[in-house]
């Protein structure tokens, strides 16, 4: 197993089922592949702004069940999905007796049009959020928005089609972890979750199965994680702007 480390972070190369077996997470925030319908469209689409194409298999209900079972003890489990895979993640979380909230949409104001003109443009993704049923820590009681609104194009800063905006991941990190917590991403991709965690004083461990994407994430993490308040996007939630 290959492991790269830095100040407060660790990135492992391989399948998370194998290489993260020893990790105990406070919060898991991750963006796994989507269901076949969405995933095949992303793989067949042309690259934009020099972003690399996806090269992963789509997720299955069994994958969702394995993810929820492995991280059933994490205080928070935050998983991105499409309208199909979100149902699998919700069922999987409930299957291991986690308290599961109604789906939280990420609305993308700059989503592209449906060029066929035969229906609505897909302009949101779904975030499935669950927690353990045990009593939370005092610092975990806070308002959390019922939706997020942020352009999707900043997500390609990580160099991959489908990568999430760093400010969106930062908002999730702040809303679903505390400073000093260990944030884990089993599907690290270009490393946005880990970078966001470090920016806000959390520890971070991630896993990536693709060697080229792994190298990209390592370089990104080593480039530094200083917060740039002037570059930050405004993240709109249910109660207004949330930086």
Backbone as CSV, one residue per row, in Angstrom:
resi,resn,N_x,N_y,N_z,CA_x,CA_y,CA_z,C_x,C_y,C_z
1,UNK,0.838,-1.197,0.000,0.000,0.000,0.000,0.876,1.252,0.000
2,UNK,0.593,2.168,-0.879,1.337,3.423,-0.924,0.586,4.482,-0.134
3,UNK,1.320,5.239,0.703,0.734,6.303,1.506,1.601,7.552,1.376
4,UNK,0.987,8.668,1.004,1.652,9.970,1.005,1.079,10.779,2.158
5,UNK,1.958,11.500,2.865,1.511,12.259,4.025,2.031,13.684,3.978
6,UNK,1.360,14.546,4.710,1.773,15.925,4.896,1.287,16.381,6.250
7,UNK,1.335,17.669,6.493,0.913,18.206,7.778,-0.602,18.071,7.928
8,UNK,-1.026,17.099,8.722,-2.444,16.916,9.001,-3.194,16.074,7.998
9,UNK,-2.516,15.572,6.945,-3.238,14.792,5.941,-2.490,13.530,5.550
10,UNK,-3.265,12.594,5.021,-2.725,11.328,4.558,-3.573,10.863,3.378
11,UNK,-2.927,10.435,2.315,-3.640,9.947,1.136,-3.107,8.566,0.775
12,UNK,-4.010,7.603,0.647,-3.639,6.223,0.387,-4.095,5.812,-1.008
13,UNK,-3.280,5.015,-1.653,-3.587,4.521,-2.997,-4.147,3.112,-2.908
14,UNK,-5.339,2.901,-3.482,-5.933,1.574,-3.497,-7.428,1.631,-3.274
15,UNK,-8.031,0.465,-3.116,-9.458,0.347,-2.852,-9.707,0.629,-1.369
16,UNK,-10.644,1.506,-1.069,-10.872,1.907,0.322,-11.224,0.727,1.217
17,UNK,-11.851,-0.287,0.667,-12.232,-1.444,1.474,-11.019,-2.121,2.081
18,UNK,-9.887,-1.974,1.400,-8.662,-2.605,1.864,-7.745,-1.632,2.606
19,UNK,-7.535,-0.456,2.041,-6.482,0.414,2.575,-6.952,1.342,3.688
20,UNK,-8.270,1.432,3.941,-8.765,2.270,5.038,-9.322,1.428,6.182
21,UNK,-8.965,0.153,6.209,-9.536,-0.763,7.197,-9.211,-0.366,8.637
22,UNK,-8.127,0.365,8.842,-7.701,0.718,10.195,-8.150,2.105,10.631
23,UNK,-8.906,2.805,9.810,-9.236,4.211,10.062,-10.571,4.325,10.790
24,UNK,-10.596,5.158,11.829,-11.819,5.469,12.570,-12.126,6.946,12.329
25,UNK,-13.210,7.236,11.632,-13.520,8.595,11.200,-14.502,9.279,12.142
26,UNK,-14.342,10.595,12.292,-15.388,11.395,12.921,-16.473,11.712,11.898
27,UNK,-16.056,12.161,10.703,-16.994,12.467,9.622,-16.460,11.882,8.324
28,UNK,-17.356,11.326,7.529,-17.018,10.842,6.199,-17.766,11.722,5.207
29,UNK,-17.011,12.408,4.334,-17.594,13.281,3.317,-17.021,12.839,1.986
30,UNK,-17.870,12.340,1.094,-17.324,11.689,-0.089,-18.232,11.840,-1.304
31,UNK,-17.636,11.729,-2.473,-18.323,11.876,-3.756,-18.008,10.655,-4.620
32,UNK,-18.698,9.538,-4.379,-18.418,8.319,-5.148,-18.980,8.416,-6.557
33,UNK,-18.665,7.472,-7.432,-19.309,7.435,-8.745,-20.824,7.359,-8.591
34,UNK,-21.524,7.747,-9.653,-22.984,7.776,-9.621,-23.557,6.521,-10.275
35,UNK,-24.873,6.447,-10.358,-25.561,5.317,-10.976,-25.239,5.261,-12.472
36,UNK,-25.432,4.109,-13.102,-25.013,3.937,-14.505,-25.536,5.001,-15.460
37,UNK,-26.779,5.425,-15.302,-27.348,6.395,-16.238,-26.574,7.705,-16.238
38,UNK,-26.330,8.270,-15.057,-25.576,9.523,-14.953,-24.117,9.306,-15.285
39,UNK,-23.558,8.229,-14.758,-22.128,7.975,-14.902,-21.733,7.771,-16.359
40,UNK,-22.549,7.057,-17.115,-22.230,6.827,-18.524,-22.256,8.130,-19.304
41,UNK,-23.136,9.046,-18.933,-23.171,10.342,-19.596,-21.940,11.155,-19.318
42,UNK,-21.433,11.107,-18.078,-20.220,11.840,-17.741,-19.015,11.262,-18.468
43,UNK,-18.975,9.927,-18.578,-17.822,9.300,-19.222,-17.802,9.568,-20.719
44,UNK,-18.996,9.677,-21.337,-19.042,9.853,-22.782,-18.964,11.309,-23.193
45,UNK,-19.192,12.226,-22.242,-19.166,13.646,-22.568,-17.758,14.116,-22.877
46,UNK,-17.660,15.204,-23.596,-16.347,15.759,-23.931,-15.777,16.513,-22.750
47,UNK,-14.463,16.493,-22.613,-13.809,17.207,-21.527,-13.989,18.708,-21.704
48,UNK,-14.086,19.421,-20.587,-14.282,20.860,-20.602,-13.125,21.510,-19.859
49,UNK,-12.605,22.608,-20.417,-11.531,23.366,-19.760,-10.326,22.495,-19.432
50,UNK,-10.060,21.484,-20.255,-8.895,20.638,-20.041,-9.043,19.650,-18.906
51,UNK,-10.271,19.509,-18.382,-10.477,18.578,-17.272,-10.394,17.141,-17.763
52,UNK,-9.851,16.276,-16.926,-9.707,14.869,-17.281,-11.052,14.152,-17.187
53,UNK,-11.242,13.146,-18.046,-12.470,12.385,-18.043,-12.498,11.385,-16.889
54,UNK,-13.705,11.022,-16.470,-13.873,9.984,-15.472,-13.466,8.631,-16.044
55,UNK,-12.874,7.798,-15.211,-12.501,6.458,-15.666,-12.760,5.456,-14.549
56,UNK,-13.968,5.498,-13.987,-14.348,4.604,-12.911,-15.611,3.851,-13.304
57,UNK,-15.843,2.723,-12.648,-17.104,2.037,-12.809,-18.194,2.787,-12.055
58,UNK,-19.434,2.672,-12.516,-20.548,3.286,-11.805,-20.774,2.558,-10.484
59,UNK,-21.476,3.224,-9.577,-21.738,2.632,-8.270,-22.916,1.666,-8.376
60,UNK,-23.005,0.746,-7.433,-24.101,-0.219,-7.369,-24.744,-0.150,-5.985
61,UNK,-25.944,-0.699,-5.823,-26.538,-0.754,-4.478,-25.642,-1.480,-3.478
62,UNK,-24.930,-2.512,-3.934,-24.028,-3.233,-3.029,-22.882,-2.340,-2.568
63,UNK,-22.387,-1.464,-3.449,-21.332,-0.518,-3.064,-21.847,0.443,-1.998
64,UNK,-23.068,0.937,-2.186,-23.660,1.845,-1.204,-23.812,1.163,0.147
65,UNK,-24.228,-0.091,0.133,-24.373,-0.835,1.380,-23.022,-1.038,2.064
66,UNK,-21.994,-1.324,1.273,-20.664,-1.522,1.847,-20.139,-0.226,2.465
67,UNK,-20.391,0.889,1.799,-19.939,2.187,2.301,-20.605,2.509,3.639
68,UNK,-21.921,2.345,3.695,-22.650,2.643,4.935,-22.253,1.705,6.062
69,UNK,-22.056,0.427,5.744,-21.689,-0.542,6.774,-20.303,-0.253,7.337
70,UNK,-19.357,0.075,6.446,-17.987,0.333,6.899,-17.915,1.559,7.795
71,UNK,-18.696,2.591,7.489,-18.610,3.848,8.234,-19.834,4.056,9.106
72,UNK,-20.448,2.967,9.566,-21.671,3.060,10.374,-21.437,3.756,11.708
73,UNK,-20.194,3.744,12.205,-19.897,4.358,13.501,-19.478,5.812,13.388
74,UNK,-19.269,6.326,12.175,-18.892,7.731,12.008,-20.044,8.625,12.431
75,UNK,-19.734,9.723,13.110,-20.805,10.612,13.552,-21.628,11.085,12.361
76,UNK,-20.965,11.541,11.307,-21.645,12.017,10.103,-21.167,11.230,8.888
77,UNK,-22.113,10.898,8.024,-21.809,10.276,6.735,-22.501,11.119,5.669
78,UNK,-21.696,11.788,4.828,-22.183,12.721,3.812,-21.782,12.160,2.452
79,UNK,-22.767,11.826,1.605,-22.479,11.152,0.343,-23.216,11.848,-0.802
80,UNK,-22.475,12.226,-1.839,-23.068,12.802,-3.040,-23.634,11.694,-3.916
81,UNK,-24.670,12.048,-4.699,-25.235,11.091,-5.626,-26.160,11.760,-6.616
82,UNK,-26.663,10.966,-7.546,-27.696,11.449,-8.452,-29.051,11.000,-7.910
83,UNK,-30.115,11.209,-8.690,-31.455,10.898,-8.189,-31.665,9.402,-7.971
84,UNK,-30.827,8.574,-8.595,-30.942,7.122,-8.429,-30.052,6.635,-7.291
85,UNK,-28.755,6.971,-7.351,-27.841,6.461,-6.323,-28.147,7.041,-4.950
86,UNK,-28.752,8.239,-4.896,-29.118,8.819,-3.601,-30.105,7.915,-2.863
87,UNK,-30.995,7.275,-3.600,-31.939,6.345,-2.971,-31.197,5.143,-2.393
88,UNK,-30.157,4.691,-3.080,-29.380,3.558,-2.573,-28.640,3.947,-1.297
89,UNK,-28.053,5.165,-1.287,-27.311,5.596,-0.101,-28.243,5.802,1.084
90,UNK,-29.433,6.326,0.836,-30.391,6.518,1.924,-30.816,5.174,2.505
91,UNK,-31.144,4.224,1.640,-31.555,2.901,2.109,-30.422,2.204,2.855
92,UNK,-29.195,2.375,2.360,-28.042,1.732,3.003,-27.806,2.300,4.399
93,UNK,-27.913,3.628,4.540,-27.718,4.252,5.853,-28.793,3.801,6.834
94,UNK,-30.029,3.748,6.370,-31.104,3.272,7.240,-30.904,1.798,7.595
95,UNK,-30.315,1.048,6.670,-30.097,-0.371,6.899,-29.123,-0.678,8.017
96,UNK,-28.246,0.287,8.342,-27.319,0.106,9.468,-27.739,0.985,10.647
97,UNK,-29.024,1.342,10.662,-29.662,2.043,11.780,-29.075,3.428,12.027
98,UNK,-28.763,4.123,10.950,-28.350,5.518,11.080,-29.568,6.422,10.901
99,UNK,-29.570,7.552,11.617,-30.637,8.531,11.432,-30.361,9.253,10.119
100,UNK,-31.290,9.167,9.182,-31.068,9.682,7.831,-32.030,10.827,7.542
101,UNK,-31.487,11.940,7.075,-32.264,13.155,6.848,-32.824,13.178,5.426
102,UNK,-33.845,14.019,5.182,-34.327,14.181,3.806,-33.192,14.632,2.893
103,UNK,-33.241,14.273,1.620,-32.156,14.634,0.695,-31.895,16.140,0.675
104,UNK,-30.618,16.500,0.609,-30.204,17.903,0.542,-29.677,18.174,-0.869
105,UNK,-30.312,19.056,-1.633,-29.841,19.307,-2.999,-28.681,20.301,-3.047
106,UNK,-27.764,20.060,-3.952,-26.778,21.062,-4.352,-27.275,21.615,-5.685
107,UNK,-27.723,22.868,-5.674,-28.251,23.521,-6.865,-27.107,24.192,-7.611
108,UNK,-27.047,23.968,-8.925,-25.952,24.476,-9.752,-26.493,25.540,-10.718
109,UNK,-26.365,26.836,-10.362,-26.942,27.894,-11.196,-26.360,27.948,-12.608
110,UNK,-25.146,27.457,-12.794,-24.505,27.543,-14.110,-24.558,26.218,-14.865
111,UNK,-25.465,25.326,-14.471,-25.566,24.040,-15.171,-25.876,24.261,-16.647
112,UNK,-25.267,23.453,-17.497,-25.471,23.596,-18.933,-26.872,23.192,-19.358
113,UNK,-27.300,23.625,-20.533,-28.634,23.274,-21.027,-28.685,21.835,-21.517
114,UNK,-29.885,21.316,-21.656,-30.092,20.015,-22.292,-30.228,20.292,-23.789
115,UNK,-29.173,19.996,-24.547,-29.109,20.427,-25.933,-30.164,19.763,-26.823
116,UNK,-30.672,18.594,-26.416,-31.719,17.957,-27.200,-33.018,18.755,-27.163
117,UNK,-33.170,19.572,-26.132,-34.370,20.373,-26.019,-35.625,19.586,-25.723
118,UNK,-35.474,18.366,-25.219,-36.641,17.512,-25.009,-37.038,17.387,-23.546
119,UNK,-36.474,18.250,-22.695,-36.801,18.167,-21.278,-35.938,19.094,-20.456
120,UNK,-36.070,19.047,-19.129,-35.328,19.962,-18.261,-33.847,19.628,-18.193
121,UNK,-33.065,20.646,-17.939,-31.632,20.460,-17.749,-31.361,19.940,-16.343
122,UNK,-30.461,18.974,-16.176,-30.107,18.523,-14.826,-29.292,19.599,-14.123
123,UNK,-29.866,20.222,-13.118,-29.229,21.382,-12.490,-29.017,21.204,-10.996
124,UNK,-29.073,19.964,-10.521,-28.757,19.749,-9.120,-28.231,18.331,-8.916
125,UNK,-27.522,18.148,-7.816,-27.110,16.829,-7.362,-27.614,16.652,-5.940
126,UNK,-27.650,15.428,-5.487,-28.250,15.122,-4.189,-27.184,14.729,-3.177
127,UNK,-27.308,15.269,-1.967,-26.403,14.937,-0.869,-27.207,14.161,0.168
128,UNK,-26.790,12.935,0.442,-27.430,12.105,1.466,-26.665,12.262,2.764
129,UNK,-27.364,12.661,3.812,-26.730,12.968,5.098,-27.348,12.094,6.187
130,UNK,-26.493,11.401,6.924,-26.968,10.579,8.033,-25.997,10.714,9.202
131,UNK,-26.483,10.375,10.380,-25.637,10.407,11.577,-25.986,9.233,12.477
132,UNK,-25.095,8.969,13.421,-25.371,7.930,14.403,-26.517,8.392,15.302
133,UNK,-27.205,7.441,15.895,-28.336,7.791,16.749,-27.921,8.157,18.166
134,UNK,-26.676,7.934,18.508,-26.197,8.300,19.836,-26.227,9.817,20.010
135,UNK,-26.215,10.259,21.233,-26.251,11.696,21.538,-25.047,12.400,20.932
136,UNK,-25.286,13.557,20.309,-24.199,14.306,19.686,-23.409,15.085,20.731
137,UNK,-22.224,15.523,20.327,-21.418,16.392,21.173,-22.049,17.782,21.206
138,UNK,-21.792,18.539,22.269,-22.425,19.849,22.420,-22.098,20.774,21.251
139,UNK,-20.888,20.709,20.743,-20.505,21.602,19.654,-21.114,21.247,18.319
140,UNK,-21.808,20.109,18.249,-22.417,19.686,16.990,-23.825,20.220,16.801
141,UNK,-24.375,20.867,17.811,-25.715,21.428,17.682,-25.608,22.808,17.036
142,UNK,-26.016,22.901,15.790,-25.925,24.155,15.042,-26.879,24.094,13.859
143,UNK,-27.186,25.253,13.307,-28.004,25.271,12.094,-27.213,24.710,10.920
144,UNK,-27.892,23.919,10.117,-27.315,23.411,8.876,-28.329,23.626,7.761
145,UNK,-27.899,24.137,6.619,-28.858,24.473,5.560,-29.494,23.243,4.935
146,UNK,-30.690,23.451,4.379,-31.404,22.382,3.699,-31.097,22.292,2.228
147,UNK,-30.267,23.200,1.734,-29.778,23.127,0.356,-28.517,23.961,0.243
148,UNK,-27.756,23.724,-0.818,-26.576,24.530,-1.142,-26.714,25.002,-2.587
149,UNK,-26.258,26.216,-2.853,-26.307,26.756,-4.209,-24.947,27.360,-4.538
150,UNK,-24.294,26.771,-5.530,-22.951,27.213,-5.920,-22.677,26.747,-7.335
151,UNK,-22.086,27.594,-8.181,-21.780,27.159,-9.550,-20.934,25.901,-9.565
152,UNK,-21.158,25.056,-10.560,-20.422,23.799,-10.643,-19.064,23.970,-11.308
153,UNK,-18.878,25.009,-12.133,-17.626,25.146,-12.868,-16.396,25.234,-11.971
154,UNK,-16.457,25.919,-10.793,-15.267,25.910,-9.925,-14.826,24.529,-9.506
155,UNK,-15.728,23.522,-9.612,-15.351,22.169,-9.231,-14.250,21.594,-10.096
156,UNK,-14.048,22.134,-11.302,-13.030,21.574,-12.184,-11.637,22.087,-11.845
157,UNK,-11.540,22.901,-10.781,-10.221,23.346,-10.349,-9.350,22.164,-9.963
158,UNK,-9.996,21.071,-9.558,-9.235,19.880,-9.202,-8.755,19.097,-10.400
159,UNK,-9.196,19.485,-11.604,-8.694,18.847,-12.807,-9.467,17.639,-13.272
160,UNK,-10.649,17.375,-12.716,-11.444,16.216,-13.119,-12.870,16.647,-13.411
161,UNK,-13.439,16.086,-14.470,-14.864,16.264,-14.701,-15.613,15.658,-13.521
162,UNK,-16.555,16.409,-12.958,-17.310,15.920,-11.815,-16.719,16.301,-10.474
163,UNK,-15.508,16.889,-10.450,-14.925,17.323,-9.180,-15.792,18.416,-8.567
164,UNK,-15.883,18.433,-7.246,-16.765,19.363,-6.559,-16.058,20.670,-6.221
165,UNK,-16.813,21.785,-6.210,-16.211,23.084,-5.853,-15.624,23.037,-4.447
166,UNK,-14.456,23.609,-4.287,-13.781,23.585,-2.995,-14.602,24.296,-1.928
167,UNK,-15.293,25.381,-2.300,-16.081,26.114,-1.311,-17.300,25.315,-0.853
168,UNK,-17.861,24.516,-1.732,-18.960,23.636,-1.329,-18.465,22.603,-0.335
169,UNK,-17.317,22.001,-0.620,-16.782,20.997,0.295,-16.388,21.641,1.622
170,UNK,-15.895,22.879,1.559,-15.565,23.595,2.790,-16.790,23.831,3.659
171,UNK,-17.907,24.177,3.023,-19.138,24.378,3.786,-19.574,23.087,4.464
172,UNK,-19.494,21.974,3.752,-19.865,20.694,4.342,-18.933,20.311,5.484
173,UNK,-17.650,20.567,5.312,-16.680,20.279,6.372,-17.029,21.065,7.631
174,UNK,-17.330,22.354,7.479,-17.628,23.179,8.652,-18.963,22.821,9.292
175,UNK,-19.915,22.419,8.479,-21.232,22.105,9.028,-21.280,20.721,9.672
176,UNK,-20.405,19.799,9.230,-20.520,18.410,9.687,-19.228,17.868,10.297
177,UNK,-18.445,18.747,10.899,-17.291,18.320,11.687,-16.876,19.479,12.567
178,UNK,-16.007,19.197,13.505,-15.459,20.232,14.379,-13.947,20.313,14.186
179,UNK,-13.334,21.467,14.513,-11.875,21.568,14.427,-11.199,20.432,15.188
180,UNK,-10.203,19.846,14.542,-9.482,18.728,15.135,-10.052,17.374,14.786
181,UNK,-11.279,17.323,14.267,-11.881,16.048,13.868,-11.122,15.429,12.699
182,UNK,-11.296,14.121,12.541,-10.741,13.413,11.390,-11.838,13.267,10.335
183,UNK,-11.624,13.914,9.186,-12.532,13.834,8.052,-11.949,12.837,7.051
184,UNK,-12.748,11.876,6.636,-12.280,10.811,5.750,-13.052,10.864,4.438
185,UNK,-12.332,10.673,3.328,-12.959,10.593,2.008,-12.487,9.320,1.316
186,UNK,-13.324,8.281,1.258,-12.917,7.024,0.613,-12.804,7.123,-0.902
187,UNK,-13.406,8.141,-1.497,-13.333,8.369,-2.949,-12.734,9.756,-3.163
188,UNK,-11.447,9.909,-2.876,-10.843,11.234,-2.762,-10.749,11.988,-4.078
189,UNK,-10.639,11.287,-5.204,-10.524,11.993,-6.478,-9.359,12.958,-6.473
190,UNK,-9.626,14.212,-6.856,-8.559,15.210,-6.917,-8.276,15.860,-5.571
191,UNK,-8.953,15.425,-4.517,-8.588,15.840,-3.165,-9.344,17.021,-2.591
192,UNK,-10.472,17.421,-3.184,-11.175,18.620,-2.703,-11.623,18.494,-1.247
193,UNK,-12.133,17.326,-0.857,-12.581,17.160,0.529,-11.413,17.317,1.491
194,UNK,-10.281,16.732,1.154,-9.125,16.794,2.054,-8.586,18.214,2.159
195,UNK,-8.498,18.912,1.041,-8.020,20.296,1.053,-8.953,21.163,1.891
196,UNK,-10.257,20.992,1.704,-11.227,21.774,2.474,-11.109,21.473,3.964
197,UNK,-10.936,20.207,4.315,-10.800,19.838,5.723,-9.594,20.520,6.358
198,UNK,-8.484,20.512,5.662,-7.269,21.125,6.198,-7.410,22.637,6.328
199,UNK,-8.089,23.253,5.375,-8.274,24.704,5.428,-9.023,25.144,6.680
200,UNK,-9.866,24.252,7.193,-10.683,24.625,8.345,-10.288,23.859,9.606
201,UNK,-9.027,23.477,9.684,-8.475,22.972,10.932,-8.852,21.554,11.294
202,UNK,-9.254,20.748,10.304,-9.517,19.349,10.551,-8.336,18.500,10.085
203,UNK,-8.267,17.275,10.550,-7.327,16.303,10.007,-8.011,15.562,8.863
204,UNK,-7.236,15.039,7.935,-7.852,14.451,6.742,-7.117,13.198,6.300
205,UNK,-7.894,12.167,5.987,-7.368,10.951,5.373,-8.258,10.613,4.181
206,UNK,-7.633,10.307,3.061,-8.386,9.955,1.867,-7.808,8.740,1.182
207,UNK,-8.569,8.232,0.232,-8.161,7.076,-0.551,-8.562,7.307,-1.994
208,UNK,-7.698,6.936,-2.924,-7.989,7.051,-4.354,-7.448,5.809,-5.052
209,UNK,-8.283,5.227,-5.922,-7.917,3.959,-6.551,-7.152,4.146,-7.859
210,UNK,-7.344,5.277,-8.530,-6.691,5.495,-9.818,-5.324,6.150,-9.612
211,UNK,-4.233,5.547,-10.084,-2.886,6.086,-9.819,-2.674,7.501,-10.342
212,UNK,-3.163,7.824,-11.537,-2.955,9.156,-12.080,-3.716,10.206,-11.285
213,UNK,-4.946,9.890,-10.922,-5.725,10.820,-10.109,-5.099,10.973,-8.728
214,UNK,-4.565,9.883,-8.210,-3.866,9.919,-6.920,-2.695,10.900,-6.969
215,UNK,-1.899,10.829,-8.012,-0.759,11.738,-8.146,-1.229,13.190,-8.226
216,UNK,-2.321,13.429,-8.944,-2.867,14.777,-9.061,-3.275,15.311,-7.686
217,UNK,-3.927,14.451,-6.888,-4.373,14.867,-5.564,-3.189,15.132,-4.638
218,UNK,-2.164,14.301,-4.708,-0.977,14.506,-3.874,-0.345,15.850,-4.184
219,UNK,-0.200,16.159,-5.471,0.388,17.453,-5.852,-0.457,18.606,-5.334
220,UNK,-1.755,18.452,-5.440,-2.653,19.513,-4.978,-2.536,19.725,-3.473
221,UNK,-2.459,18.642,-2.719,-2.320,18.752,-1.274,-0.976,19.370,-0.888
222,UNK,0.067,19.019,-1.623,1.387,19.557,-1.301,1.530,21.029,-1.695
223,UNK,0.657,21.508,-2.574,0.709,22.914,-2.984,0.285,23.862,-1.880
224,UNK,-0.361,23.329,-0.860,-0.743,24.172,0.265,-2.244,24.360,0.341
225,UNK,-2.707,24.722,1.537,-4.141,24.791,1.775,-4.542,26.082,2.487
226,UNK,-3.794,27.159,2.294,-4.121,28.413,2.965,-5.482,28.922,2.500
227,UNK,-6.275,29.454,3.417,-7.572,30.023,3.076,-7.373,31.368,2.399
228,UNK,-7.978,31.552,1.236,-7.936,32.820,0.516,-9.329,33.428,0.597
229,UNK,-9.526,34.333,1.556,-10.853,34.892,1.779,-11.324,35.746,0.619
230,UNK,-10.398,36.250,-0.198,-10.789,37.094,-1.313,-11.229,36.274,-2.515
231,UNK,-10.766,35.023,-2.608,-11.118,34.164,-3.722,-12.355,33.307,-3.432
232,UNK,-12.745,33.206,-2.164,-13.823,32.308,-1.792,-15.138,32.715,-2.447
233,UNK,-15.868,31.718,-2.932,-17.204,31.941,-3.466,-18.177,32.053,-2.293
234,UNK,-19.331,32.681,-2.556,-20.389,32.683,-1.570,-21.227,31.421,-1.763
235,UNK,-21.430,30.688,-0.689,-22.223,29.479,-0.742,-23.583,29.795,-0.159
236,UNK,-24.612,29.718,-0.969,-25.950,30.078,-0.477,-26.643,28.843,0.069
237,UNK,-27.182,28.999,1.274,-27.936,27.927,1.898,-29.329,28.392,2.251
238,UNK,-30.022,27.596,3.016,-31.429,27.867,3.303,-31.628,29.172,4.064
239,UNK,-30.630,29.615,4.816,-30.758,30.832,5.586,-29.879,31.949,5.041
240,UNK,-29.550,31.878,3.761,-28.751,32.940,3.163,-27.338,32.496,2.871
241,UNK,-26.420,33.465,2.727,-25.051,33.157,2.349,-24.304,32.534,3.509
242,UNK,-23.528,31.496,3.200,-22.751,30.788,4.199,-21.335,30.633,3.685
243,UNK,-20.417,31.392,4.228,-19.034,31.276,3.789,-18.384,30.056,4.407
